[in-house]
Amino acid sequence: MVKHIVMWRLKDVTDFGSKEEMAKEAKARLEALKDKIEEIVSIEVGINFNSSDMAYDLVLYSEFNNKQDLDTYQVHPEHLKVAEMIKANVVSRAVVDYEI
């Protein structure tokens, strides 16, 4: 099993209005990928409520059966559409992929 975790800090003003509106839009689009990309075993998106300066605004937690399925997901056209939308509205990004 492969775990794929991504965290984003969003711009204060985004293509979708506020940071909060952007987070909701990204959450909806990311979670919709489960029905479009068969390699996704599970996917969860959380919107941060912690006010610490160290906190990120949005987190993606997803699972894949193996690294090959993660690689397939990474280049899937539906994933790339969502990734580009998010990329245009972030300040920074952190990612961790690991196998259990």
C-alpha positions in Angstrom: 0.0 0.0 0.0 1.3 3.5 -0.9 0.2 6.6 0.9 0.3 10.0 -0.9 0.0 13.1 1.3 0.1 16.7 -0.1 -0.3 19.9 1.9 -0.8 23.4 0.4 -0.7 26.9 1.7 -3.2 28.9 -0.4 -2.9 32.5 -1.6 -5.1 34.9 0.4 -6.9 36.0 -2.7 -7.5 33.2 -5.3 -9.2 32.6 -8.6 -12.2 31.5 -6.6 -12.2 34.4 -4.2 -11.1 33.9 -0.6 -8.7 31.3 0.6 -11.7 29.5 2.2 -13.6 29.4 -1.1 -10.6 28.1 -2.9 -10.2 25.3 -0.2 -13.8 24.2 -0.6 -13.5 24.1 -4.4 -10.2 22.2 -4.3 -11.7 19.7 -1.8 -14.7 19.0 -4.1 -12.6 18.6 -7.2 -10.0 16.4 -5.5 -12.6 14.1 -3.9 -14.4 13.8 -7.2 -11.3 12.1 -8.6 -12.2 8.9 -6.8 -14.9 8.3 -9.3 -12.7 9.2 -12.3 -9.4 7.4 -11.6 -9.7 3.7 -10.8 -6.2 3.5 -9.3 -7.3 5.6 -6.2 -8.1 3.2 -3.3 -9.1 6.0 -1.0 -8.9 9.8 -0.9 -9.6 12.3 1.8 -9.2 16.1 1.7 -9.2 18.2 4.8 -9.5 22.0 5.3 -7.4 23.3 8.1 -8.8 25.1 11.1 -5.6 25.6 13.0 -4.5 29.2 13.2 -0.8 28.5 13.7 1.7 30.2 11.3 3.1 26.7 10.8 -0.2 25.3 9.5 -1.0 24.5 5.9 -4.5 25.4 4.6 -5.4 22.2 2.8 -4.3 18.5 2.9 -4.8 15.6 0.6 -4.5 12.0 2.0 -4.8 9.3 -0.6 -4.0 5.6 -0.9 -2.9 3.4 -3.8 -2.2 -0.3 -4.1 1.4 0.3 -5.3 3.8 2.9 -6.7 2.8 2.1 -10.3 -0.8 3.1 -9.5 0.4 6.3 -7.9 2.5 7.0 -11.0 -0.6 6.4 -13.2 -2.7 8.8 -11.1 0.0 11.5 -11.3 -0.2 11.7 -15.1 -3.9 11.0 -15.4 -5.6 13.9 -17.4 -8.3 14.4 -14.7 -5.7 14.7 -12.0 -3.6 17.1 -14.1 -6.6 19.4 -14.5 -7.2 19.6 -10.8 -3.4 20.0 -10.1 -3.1 22.9 -12.5 -6.1 24.7 -10.9 -4.6 24.3 -7.4 -1.1 25.2 -8.5 -2.3 28.5 -9.8 -3.6 29.4 -6.3 -0.9 28.2 -3.9 2.0 29.9 -2.1 3.7 26.6 -1.2 3.3 22.8 -1.3 4.7 19.9 0.7 4.4 16.2 -0.3 5.2 12.8 1.2 4.9 9.5 -0.5 5.6 6.3 1.4 5.0 2.6 1.3 3.7 0.4 4.1 
